[in-house]
């Protein structure tokens, strides 16, 4: 029997638009690199500048 007691959650991160999207929308999605995911999710990390550097479009 398969255990189906799980819940999937997500958050959509957005950033300022780049030059290519200037006429479509004022925000664009941010996609974290796989190697940055653990850093982003680490609750011990409190350095705003470090975390903000991950939010590149």
PDB file of N, CA, C, O and CB in Angstrom:
ATOM      1  N   UNK A   1       0.843  -1.176   0.000  1.00  0.00           N
ATOM      2  CA  UNK A   1       0.000   0.000   0.000  1.00  0.00           C
ATOM      3  C   UNK A   1       0.892   1.245   0.000  1.00  0.00           C
ATOM      4  O   UNK A   1       1.922   1.275   0.673  1.00  0.00           O
ATOM      5  CB  UNK A   1      -0.961  -0.005   1.223  1.00  0.00           C
ATOM      6  N   UNK A   2       0.499   2.247  -0.741  1.00  0.00           N
ATOM      7  CA  UNK A   2       1.249   3.501  -0.833  1.00  0.00           C
ATOM      8  C   UNK A   2       0.723   4.476   0.209  1.00  0.00           C
ATOM      9  O   UNK A   2      -0.486   4.651   0.356  1.00  0.00           O
ATOM     10  CB  UNK A   2       1.146   4.114  -2.260  1.00  0.00           C
ATOM     11  N   UNK A   3       1.643   5.109   0.932  1.00  0.00           N
ATOM     12  CA  UNK A   3       1.276   6.124   1.911  1.00  0.00           C
ATOM     13  C   UNK A   3       1.096   7.455   1.193  1.00  0.00           C
ATOM     14  O   UNK A   3       2.050   7.996   0.633  1.00  0.00           O
ATOM     15  CB  UNK A   3       2.349   6.236   3.035  1.00  0.00           C
ATOM     16  N   UNK A   4      -0.101   7.974   1.208  1.00  0.00           N
ATOM     17  CA  UNK A   4      -0.392   9.231   0.505  1.00  0.00           C
ATOM     18  C   UNK A   4      -0.578  10.394   1.471  1.00  0.00           C
ATOM     19  O   UNK A   4      -1.243  11.372   1.130  1.00  0.00           O
ATOM     20  CB  UNK A   4      -1.640   9.076  -0.356  1.00  0.00           C
ATOM     21  N   UNK A   5      -0.016  10.309   2.644  1.00  0.00           N
ATOM     22  CA  UNK A   5      -0.151  11.380   3.630  1.00  0.00           C
ATOM     23  C   UNK A   5       0.995  12.380   3.480  1.00  0.00           C
ATOM     24  O   UNK A   5       1.913  12.419   4.300  1.00  0.00           O
ATOM     25  CB  UNK A   5      -0.180  10.802   5.066  1.00  0.00           C
ATOM     26  N   UNK A   6       0.928  13.161   2.452  1.00  0.00           N
ATOM     27  CA  UNK A   6       1.944  14.191   2.254  1.00  0.00           C
ATOM     28  C   UNK A   6       1.279  15.436   1.693  1.00  0.00           C
ATOM     29  O   UNK A   6       0.163  15.390   1.174  1.00  0.00           O
ATOM     30  CB  UNK A   6       3.073  13.694   1.308  1.00  0.00           C
ATOM     31  N   UNK A   7       1.971  16.515   1.807  1.00  0.00           N
ATOM     32  CA  UNK A   7       1.448  17.747   1.253  1.00  0.00           C
ATOM     33  C   UNK A   7       2.578  18.455   0.527  1.00  0.00           C
ATOM     34  O   UNK A   7       3.687  18.569   1.048  1.00  0.00           O
ATOM     35  CB  UNK A   7       0.833  18.650   2.356  1.00  0.00           C
ATOM     36  N   UNK A   8       2.300  18.920  -0.649  1.00  0.00           N
ATOM     37  CA  UNK A   8       3.298  19.627  -1.436  1.00  0.00           C
ATOM     38  C   UNK A   8       3.059  21.123  -1.260  1.00  0.00           C
ATOM     39  O   UNK A   8       1.924  21.597  -1.319  1.00  0.00           O
ATOM     40  CB  UNK A   8       3.236  19.212  -2.946  1.00  0.00           C
ATOM     41  N   UNK A   9       4.131  21.845  -1.048  1.00  0.00           N
ATOM     42  CA  UNK A   9       4.038  23.294  -0.880  1.00  0.00           C
ATOM     43  C   UNK A   9       5.058  23.951  -1.790  1.00  0.00           C
ATOM     44  O   UNK A   9       6.085  23.360  -2.126  1.00  0.00           O
ATOM     45  CB  UNK A   9       4.267  23.712   0.604  1.00  0.00           C
ATOM     46  N   UNK A  10       4.770  25.149  -2.174  1.00  0.00           N
ATOM     47  CA  UNK A  10       5.719  25.878  -3.009  1.00  0.00           C
ATOM     48  C   UNK A  10       5.562  27.366  -2.736  1.00  0.00           C
ATOM     49  O   UNK A  10       4.580  27.816  -2.146  1.00  0.00           O
ATOM     50  CB  UNK A  10       5.503  25.562  -4.521  1.00  0.00           C
ATOM     51  N   UNK A  11       6.538  28.092  -3.175  1.00  0.00           N
ATOM     52  CA  UNK A  11       6.489  29.542  -3.131  1.00  0.00           C
ATOM     53  C   UNK A  11       6.987  30.047  -4.474  1.00  0.00           C
ATOM     54  O   UNK A  11       7.915  29.484  -5.055  1.00  0.00           O
ATOM     55  CB  UNK A  11       7.339  30.118  -1.944  1.00  0.00           C
ATOM     56  N   UNK A  12       6.381  31.085  -4.950  1.00  0.00           N
ATOM     57  CA  UNK A  12       6.828  31.656  -6.214  1.00  0.00           C
ATOM     58  C   UNK A  12       7.616  32.919  -5.891  1.00  0.00           C
ATOM     59  O   UNK A  12       7.072  33.893  -5.371  1.00  0.00           O
ATOM     60  CB  UNK A  12       5.617  31.963  -7.173  1.00  0.00           C
ATOM     61  N   UNK A  13       8.897  32.885  -6.205  1.00  0.00           N
ATOM     62  CA  UNK A  13       9.767  34.032  -5.989  1.00  0.00           C
ATOM     63  C   UNK A  13       9.766  34.879  -7.246  1.00  0.00           C
ATOM     64  O   UNK A  13       9.854  34.357  -8.357  1.00  0.00           O
ATOM     65  CB  UNK A  13      11.208  33.589  -5.618  1.00  0.00           C
ATOM     66  N   UNK A  14       9.666  36.189  -7.069  1.00  0.00           N
ATOM     67  CA  UNK A  14       9.730  37.076  -8.216  1.00  0.00           C
ATOM     68  C   UNK A  14      10.799  38.139  -7.985  1.00  0.00           C
ATOM     69  O   UNK A  14      11.211  38.399  -6.854  1.00  0.00           O
ATOM     70  CB  UNK A  14       8.359  37.728  -8.480  1.00  0.00           C
ATOM     71  N   UNK A  15      11.223  38.729  -9.060  1.00  0.00           N
ATOM     72  CA  UNK A  15      12.249  39.762  -9.035  1.00  0.00           C
ATOM     73  C   UNK A  15      11.832  40.861  -9.992  1.00  0.00           C
ATOM     74  O   UNK A  15      10.847  40.736 -10.719  1.00  0.00           O
ATOM     75  CB  UNK A  15      13.648  39.189  -9.411  1.00  0.00           C
ATOM     76  N   UNK A  16      12.584  41.919  -9.979  1.00  0.00           N
ATOM     77  CA  UNK A  16      12.337  42.984 -10.954  1.00  0.00           C
ATOM     78  C   UNK A  16      12.526  42.435 -12.358  1.00  0.00           C
ATOM     79  O   UNK A  16      13.298  41.501 -12.577  1.00  0.00           O
ATOM     80  CB  UNK A  16      13.278  44.195 -10.711  1.00  0.00           C
ATOM     81  N   UNK A  17      11.825  43.017 -13.283  1.00  0.00           N
ATOM     82  CA  UNK A  17      11.926  42.557 -14.674  1.00  0.00           C
ATOM     83  C   UNK A  17      13.289  42.901 -15.249  1.00  0.00           C
ATOM     84  O   UNK A  17      13.990  43.792 -14.768  1.00  0.00           O
ATOM     85  CB  UNK A  17      10.814  43.181 -15.539  1.00  0.00           C
ATOM     86  N   UNK A  18      13.636  42.172 -16.285  1.00  0.00           N
ATOM     87  CA  UNK A  18      14.855  42.522 -17.003  1.00  0.00           C
ATOM     88  C   UNK A  18      14.466  43.280 -18.279  1.00  0.00           C
ATOM     89  O   UNK A  18      13.286  43.526 -18.529  1.00  0.00           O
ATOM     90  CB  UNK A  18      15.700  41.241 -17.340  1.00  0.00           C
ATOM     91  N   UNK A  19      15.446  43.638 -19.060  1.00  0.00           N
ATOM     92  CA  UNK A  19      15.182  44.443 -20.267  1.00  0.00           C
ATOM     93  C   UNK A  19      14.316  43.731 -21.290  1.00  0.00           C
ATOM     94  O   UNK A  19      13.586  44.371 -22.047  1.00  0.00           O
ATOM     95  CB  UNK A  19      16.481  44.834 -20.915  1.00  0.00           C
ATOM     96  N   UNK A  20      14.397  42.407 -21.314  1.00  0.00           N
ATOM     97  CA  UNK A  20      13.606  41.659 -22.298  1.00  0.00           C
ATOM     98  C   UNK A  20      12.109  41.695 -21.997  1.00  0.00           C
ATOM     99  O   UNK A  20      11.292  41.611 -22.914  1.00  0.00           O
ATOM    100  CB  UNK A  20      14.076  40.219 -22.351  1.00  0.00           C
ATOM    101  N   UNK A  21      11.747  41.820 -20.725  1.00  0.00           N
ATOM    102  CA  UNK A  21      10.333  41.754 -20.345  1.00  0.00           C
ATOM    103  C   UNK A  21       9.725  43.106 -20.011  1.00  0.00           C
ATOM    104  O   UNK A  21       8.623  43.159 -19.464  1.00  0.00           O
ATOM    105  CB  UNK A  21      10.170  40.846 -19.172  1.00  0.00           C
ATOM    106  N   UNK A  22      10.395  44.179 -20.318  1.00  0.00           N
ATOM    107  CA  UNK A  22       9.942  45.499 -19.907  1.00  0.00           C
ATOM    108  C   UNK A  22       8.518  45.806 -20.346  1.00  0.00           C
ATOM    109  O   UNK A  22       7.800  46.517 -19.643  1.00  0.00           O
ATOM    110  CB  UNK A  22      10.866  46.540 -20.453  1.00  0.00           C
ATOM    111  N   UNK A  23       8.097  45.287 -21.486  1.00  0.00           N
ATOM    112  CA  UNK A  23       6.769  45.613 -22.010  1.00  0.00           C
ATOM    113  C   UNK A  23       5.709  44.559 -21.694  1.00  0.00           C
ATOM    114  O   UNK A  23       4.555  44.707 -22.096  1.00  0.00           O
ATOM    115  CB  UNK A  23       6.849  45.800 -23.496  1.00  0.00           C
ATOM    116  N   UNK A  24       6.085  43.495 -20.978  1.00  0.00           N
ATOM    117  CA  UNK A  24       5.129  42.432 -20.674  1.00  0.00           C
ATOM    118  C   UNK A  24       4.609  42.529 -19.238  1.00  0.00           C
ATOM    119  O   UNK A  24       3.402  42.476 -19.001  1.00  0.00           O
ATOM    120  CB  UNK A  24       5.775  41.067 -20.901  1.00  0.00           C
ATOM    121  N   UNK A  25       5.532  42.671 -18.284  1.00  0.00           N
ATOM    122  CA  UNK A  25       5.135  42.666 -16.874  1.00  0.00           C
ATOM    123  C   UNK A  25       6.224  43.335 -16.055  1.00  0.00           C
ATOM    124  O   UNK A  25       7.369  43.423 -16.497  1.00  0.00           O
ATOM    125  CB  UNK A  25       4.872  41.218 -16.365  1.00  0.00           C
ATOM    126  N   UNK A  26       5.875  43.806 -14.863  1.00  0.00           N
ATOM    127  CA  UNK A  26       6.868  44.488 -14.039  1.00  0.00           C
ATOM    128  C   UNK A  26       7.644  43.542 -13.117  1.00  0.00           C
ATOM    129  O   UNK A  26       8.561  43.983 -12.424  1.00  0.00           O
ATOM    130  CB  UNK A  26       6.192  45.549 -13.213  1.00  0.00           C
ATOM    131  N   UNK A  27       7.294  42.252 -13.095  1.00  0.00           N
ATOM    132  CA  UNK A  27       7.989  41.258 -12.282  1.00  0.00           C
ATOM    133  C   UNK A  27       8.306  40.050 -13.156  1.00  0.00           C
ATOM    134  O   UNK A  27       7.693  39.850 -14.206  1.00  0.00           O
ATOM    135  CB  UNK A  27       7.134  40.841 -11.041  1.00  0.00           C
ATOM    136  N   UNK A  28       9.259  39.258 -12.715  1.00  0.00           N
ATOM    137  CA  UNK A  28       9.553  38.007 -13.419  1.00  0.00           C
ATOM    138  C   UNK A  28       9.963  36.952 -12.403  1.00  0.00           C
ATOM    139  O   UNK A  28      10.473  37.296 -11.337  1.00  0.00           O
ATOM    140  CB  UNK A  28      10.672  38.209 -14.486  1.00  0.00           C
ATOM    141  N   UNK A  29       9.754  35.685 -12.706  1.00  0.00           N
ATOM    142  CA  UNK A  29      10.085  34.625 -11.756  1.00  0.00           C
ATOM    143  C   UNK A  29      11.587  34.472 -11.553  1.00  0.00           C
ATOM    144  O   UNK A  29      12.392  34.734 -12.446  1.00  0.00           O
ATOM    145  CB  UNK A  29       9.502  33.313 -12.225  1.00  0.00           C
ATOM    146  N   UNK A  30      11.928  34.044 -10.362  1.00  0.00           N
ATOM    147  CA  UNK A  30      13.306  33.704 -10.030  1.00  0.00           C
ATOM    148  C   UNK A  30      13.376  32.185  -9.948  1.00  0.00           C
ATOM    149  O   UNK A  30      12.502  31.552  -9.353  1.00  0.00           O
ATOM    150  CB  UNK A  30      13.773  34.385  -8.679  1.00  0.00           C
ATOM    151  N   UNK A  31      14.396  31.606 -10.533  1.00  0.00           N
ATOM    152  CA  UNK A  31      14.596  30.161 -10.448  1.00  0.00           C
ATOM    153  C   UNK A  31      15.910  29.935  -9.728  1.00  0.00           C
ATOM    154  O   UNK A  31      16.976  30.298 -10.226  1.00  0.00           O
ATOM    155  CB  UNK A  31      14.595  29.481 -11.870  1.00  0.00           C
ATOM    156  N   UNK A  32      15.826  29.332  -8.548  1.00  0.00           N
ATOM    157  CA  UNK A  32      17.038  29.048  -7.783  1.00  0.00           C
ATOM    158  C   UNK A  32      17.826  27.938  -8.449  1.00  0.00           C
ATOM    159  O   UNK A  32      17.256  26.966  -8.945  1.00  0.00           O
ATOM    160  CB  UNK A  32      16.696  28.664  -6.334  1.00  0.00           C
ATOM    161  N   UNK A  33      19.133  28.090  -8.455  1.00  0.00           N
ATOM    162  CA  UNK A  33      19.988  27.003  -8.923  1.00  0.00           C
ATOM    163  C   UNK A  33      19.900  25.873  -7.902  1.00  0.00           C
ATOM    164  O   UNK A  33      19.769  26.127  -6.705  1.00  0.00           O
ATOM    165  CB  UNK A  33      21.476  27.480  -9.121  1.00  0.00           C
ATOM    166  N   UNK A  34      19.968  24.656  -8.359  1.00  0.00           N
ATOM    167  CA  UNK A  34      19.870  23.506  -7.456  1.00  0.00           C
ATOM    168  C   UNK A  34      20.884  23.605  -6.323  1.00  0.00           C
ATOM    169  O   UNK A  34      20.578  23.256  -5.183  1.00  0.00           O
ATOM    170  CB  UNK A  34      20.076  22.201  -8.231  1.00  0.00           C
ATOM    171  N   UNK A  35      22.097  24.079  -6.631  1.00  0.00           N
ATOM    172  CA  UNK A  35      23.124  24.160  -5.597  1.00  0.00           C
ATOM    173  C   UNK A  35      22.837  25.265  -4.573  1.00  0.00           C
ATOM    174  O   UNK A  35      23.478  25.294  -3.522  1.00  0.00           O
ATOM    175  CB  UNK A  35      24.480  24.395  -6.240  1.00  0.00           C
ATOM    176  N   UNK A  36      21.894  26.173  -4.848  1.00  0.00           N
ATOM    177  CA  UNK A  36      21.535  27.239  -3.908  1.00  0.00           C
ATOM    178  C   UNK A  36      20.303  26.921  -3.071  1.00  0.00           C
ATOM    179  O   UNK A  36      19.994  27.656  -2.133  1.00  0.00           O
ATOM    180  CB  UNK A  36      21.304  28.515  -4.659  1.00  0.00           C
ATOM    181  N   UNK A  37      19.597  25.850  -3.387  1.00  0.00           N
ATOM    182  CA  UNK A  37      18.345  25.533  -2.684  1.00  0.00           C
ATOM    183  C   UNK A  37      18.555  25.329  -1.190  1.00  0.00           C
ATOM    184  O   UNK A  37      17.794  25.870  -0.387  1.00  0.00           O
ATOM    185  CB  UNK A  37      17.713  24.288  -3.280  1.00  0.00           C
ATOM    186  N   UNK A  38      19.561  24.568  -0.800  1.00  0.00           N
ATOM    187  CA  UNK A  38      19.797  24.295   0.621  1.00  0.00           C
ATOM    188  C   UNK A  38      20.110  25.588   1.373  1.00  0.00           C
ATOM    189  O   UNK A  38      19.632  25.781   2.490  1.00  0.00           O
ATOM    190  CB  UNK A  38      20.952  23.285   0.794  1.00  0.00           C
ATOM    191  N   UNK A  39      20.892  26.457   0.783  1.00  0.00           N
ATOM    192  CA  UNK A  39      21.213  27.741   1.400  1.00  0.00           C
ATOM    193  C   UNK A  39      19.951  28.576   1.581  1.00  0.00           C
ATOM    194  O   UNK A  39      19.742  29.160   2.644  1.00  0.00           O
ATOM    195  CB  UNK A  39      22.241  28.507   0.554  1.00  0.00           C
ATOM    196  N   UNK A  40      19.120  28.635   0.566  1.00  0.00           N
ATOM    197  CA  UNK A  40      17.883  29.417   0.626  1.00  0.00           C
ATOM    198  C   UNK A  40      16.959  28.896   1.733  1.00  0.00           C
ATOM    199  O   UNK A  40      16.317  29.686   2.425  1.00  0.00           O
ATOM    200  CB  UNK A  40      17.157  29.377  -0.736  1.00  0.00           C
ATOM    201  N   UNK A  41      16.888  27.587   1.901  1.00  0.00           N
ATOM    202  CA  UNK A  41      15.979  26.979   2.881  1.00  0.00           C
ATOM    203  C   UNK A  41      16.567  26.879   4.288  1.00  0.00           C
ATOM    204  O   UNK A  41      15.851  26.516   5.222  1.00  0.00           O
ATOM    205  CB  UNK A  41      15.586  25.607   2.416  1.00  0.00           C
ATOM    206  N   UNK A  42      17.837  27.187   4.459  1.00  0.00           N
ATOM    207  CA  UNK A  42      18.501  27.090   5.760  1.00  0.00           C
ATOM    208  C   UNK A  42      18.027  28.213   6.676  1.00  0.00           C
ATOM    209  O   UNK A  42      18.321  29.382   6.429  1.00  0.00           O
ATOM    210  CB  UNK A  42      20.037  27.140   5.596  1.00  0.00           C
ATOM    211  N   UNK A  43      17.303  27.866   7.719  1.00  0.00           N
ATOM    212  CA  UNK A  43      16.749  28.870   8.640  1.00  0.00           C
ATOM    213  C   UNK A  43      17.818  29.556   9.479  1.00  0.00           C
ATOM    214  O   UNK A  43      17.564  30.598  10.082  1.00  0.00           O
ATOM    215  CB  UNK A  43      15.733  28.225   9.557  1.00  0.00           C
ATOM    216  N   UNK A  44      19.002  28.980   9.520  1.00  0.00           N
ATOM    217  CA  UNK A  44      20.110  29.570  10.280  1.00  0.00           C
ATOM    218  C   UNK A  44      20.743  30.759   9.538  1.00  0.00           C
ATOM    219  O   UNK A  44      21.360  31.623  10.161  1.00  0.00           O
ATOM    220  CB  UNK A  44      21.180  28.503  10.562  1.00  0.00           C
ATOM    221  N   UNK A  45      20.589  30.798   8.238  1.00  0.00           N
ATOM    222  CA  UNK A  45      21.196  31.865   7.432  1.00  0.00           C
ATOM    223  C   UNK A  45      20.367  33.132   7.614  1.00  0.00           C
ATOM    224  O   UNK A  45      19.171  33.151   7.322  1.00  0.00           O
ATOM    225  CB  UNK A  45      21.280  31.460   5.912  1.00  0.00           C
ATOM    226  N   UNK A  46      21.012  34.183   8.097  1.00  0.00           N
ATOM    227  CA  UNK A  46      20.336  35.456   8.355  1.00  0.00           C
ATOM    228  C   UNK A  46      20.931  36.604   7.551  1.00  0.00           C
ATOM    229  O   UNK A  46      20.525  37.752   7.730  1.00  0.00           O
ATOM    230  CB  UNK A  46      20.401  35.786   9.830  1.00  0.00           C
ATOM    231  N   UNK A  47      21.877  36.319   6.675  1.00  0.00           N
ATOM    232  CA  UNK A  47      22.551  37.364   5.910  1.00  0.00           C
ATOM    233  C   UNK A  47      21.719  37.752   4.692  1.00  0.00           C
ATOM    234  O   UNK A  47      21.703  37.047   3.683  1.00  0.00           O
ATOM    235  CB  UNK A  47      23.952  36.898   5.474  1.00  0.00           C
ATOM    236  N   UNK A  48      21.040  38.868   4.804  1.00  0.00           N
ATOM    237  CA  UNK A  48      20.148  39.325   3.743  1.00  0.00           C
ATOM    238  C   UNK A  48      20.820  39.504   2.402  1.00  0.00           C
ATOM    239  O   UNK A  48      20.260  39.135   1.370  1.00  0.00           O
ATOM    240  CB  UNK A  48      19.524  40.600   4.138  1.00  0.00           C
ATOM    241  N   UNK A  49      22.022  40.070   2.407  1.00  0.00           N
ATOM    242  CA  UNK A  49      22.716  40.300   1.138  1.00  0.00           C
ATOM    243  C   UNK A  49      23.059  38.987   0.444  1.00  0.00           C
ATOM    244  O   UNK A  49      22.971  38.879  -0.779  1.00  0.00           O
ATOM    245  CB  UNK A  49      23.989  41.113   1.369  1.00  0.00           C
ATOM    246  N   UNK A  50      23.449  37.998   1.231  1.00  0.00           N
ATOM    247  CA  UNK A  50      23.759  36.683   0.663  1.00  0.00           C
ATOM    248  C   UNK A  50      22.515  36.069   0.032  1.00  0.00           C
ATOM    249  O   UNK A  50      22.566  35.582  -1.098  1.00  0.00           O
ATOM    250  CB  UNK A  50      24.327  35.741   1.745  1.00  0.00           C
ATOM    251  N   UNK A  51      21.407  36.091   0.752  1.00  0.00           N
ATOM    252  CA  UNK A  51      20.170  35.515   0.223  1.00  0.00           C
ATOM    253  C   UNK A  51      19.651  36.314  -0.972  1.00  0.00           C
ATOM    254  O   UNK A  51      19.152  35.740  -1.940  1.00  0.00           O
ATOM    255  CB  UNK A  51      19.100  35.459   1.319  1.00  0.00           C
ATOM    256  N   UNK A  52      19.770  37.621  -0.899  1.00  0.00           N
ATOM    257  CA  UNK A  52      19.317  38.446  -2.009  1.00  0.00           C
ATOM    258  C   UNK A  52      20.118  38.182  -3.281  1.00  0.00           C
ATOM    259  O   UNK A  52      19.598  38.317  -4.388  1.00  0.00           O
ATOM    260  CB  UNK A  52      19.408  39.911  -1.636  1.00  0.00           C
ATOM    261  N   UNK A  53      21.382  37.807  -3.119  1.00  0.00           N
ATOM    262  CA  UNK A  53      22.214  37.529  -4.294  1.00  0.00           C
ATOM    263  C   UNK A  53      21.722  36.291  -5.049  1.00  0.00           C
ATOM    264  O   UNK A  53      22.086  36.097  -6.209  1.00  0.00           O
ATOM    265  CB  UNK A  53      23.679  37.338  -3.874  1.00  0.00           C
ATOM    266  N   UNK A  54      20.909  35.458  -4.416  1.00  0.00           N
ATOM    267  CA  UNK A  54      20.361  34.276  -5.077  1.00  0.00           C
ATOM    268  C   UNK A  54      19.148  34.613  -5.939  1.00  0.00           C
ATOM    269  O   UNK A  54      18.725  33.797  -6.757  1.00  0.00           O
ATOM    270  CB  UNK A  54      19.982  33.229  -4.044  1.00  0.00           C
ATOM    271  N   UNK A  55      18.591  35.796  -5.764  1.00  0.00           N
ATOM    272  CA  UNK A  55      17.338  36.166  -6.430  1.00  0.00           C
ATOM    273  C   UNK A  55      17.548  36.856  -7.763  1.00  0.00           C
ATOM    274  O   UNK A  55      16.918  37.873  -8.052  1.00  0.00           O
ATOM    275  CB  UNK A  55      16.531  37.059  -5.539  1.00  0.00           C
ATOM    276  N   UNK A  56      18.415  36.313  -8.553  1.00  0.00           N
ATOM    277  CA  UNK A  56      18.641  36.891  -9.872  1.00  0.00           C
ATOM    278  C   UNK A  56      17.701  36.252 -10.882  1.00  0.00           C
ATOM    279  O   UNK A  56      17.500  35.038 -10.872  1.00  0.00           O
ATOM    280  CB  UNK A  56      20.107  36.710 -10.307  1.00  0.00           C
ATOM    281  N   UNK A  57      17.125  37.080 -11.759  1.00  0.00           N
ATOM    282  CA  UNK A  57      16.194  36.531 -12.763  1.00  0.00           C
ATOM    283  C   UNK A  57      16.876  35.580 -13.723  1.00  0.00           C
ATOM    284  O   UNK A  57      16.230  35.039 -14.620  1.00  0.00           O
ATOM    285  CB  UNK A  57      15.545  37.653 -13.548  1.00  0.00           C
TER     286      UNK A  57
END
